[in-house]
């Protein structure tokens, strides 16, 4: 099922390692959109998993299925919002392509770029340390069976080692405003 109607919401599909800044940037953009009197929805990968997809674990198959289900949720909400923000690790190129196919022409892949060293340095929850020490299995980017596949050709790259959250949000707001202006 593909949705490409012009009046459908833009869907920003954020991809990047855990701790790269996806949710922080998405929340900032949503706040800006709401201040403009528009509707913004956030489907955070962790929240959706905890609420709707608790039965899924973190194997490559479960991650793929969770991403597929989130893409379908986006399609269901595209007529109910002006912008949908999806901060989800989405580690596999294949699943990002599938999400683009499901969502259609309003899909925008946003690569929130940060090196593994940087996200380990930022790791306030200690998850990377636990994964490195073998206390968390299937940790994306650390466990061999769940690598993070860097996007080959994302629509937007936000390098959070070089840009502030404010600068990243501003770049996305510029994109949103150009789109809204174009659509009238």
Secondary structure as UniProt FT lines:
FT   TURN            6..7
FT   STRAND          10..15
FT   TURN            18..19
FT   HELIX           22..35
FT   TURN            36..37
FT   STRAND          40..42
FT   HELIX           45..51
FT   TURN            54..55
FT   HELIX           60..77
FT   TURN            78..79
FT   STRAND          83..87
FT   HELIX           93..103
FT   TURN            105..106
FT   STRAND          107..113
FT   HELIX           116..122
FT   TURN            124..125
FT   HELIX           127..132
FT   TURN            133..134
FT   TURN            140..142
FT   TURN            144..145
FT   STRAND          156..159
FT   TURN            160..162
FT   HELIX           165..183
//
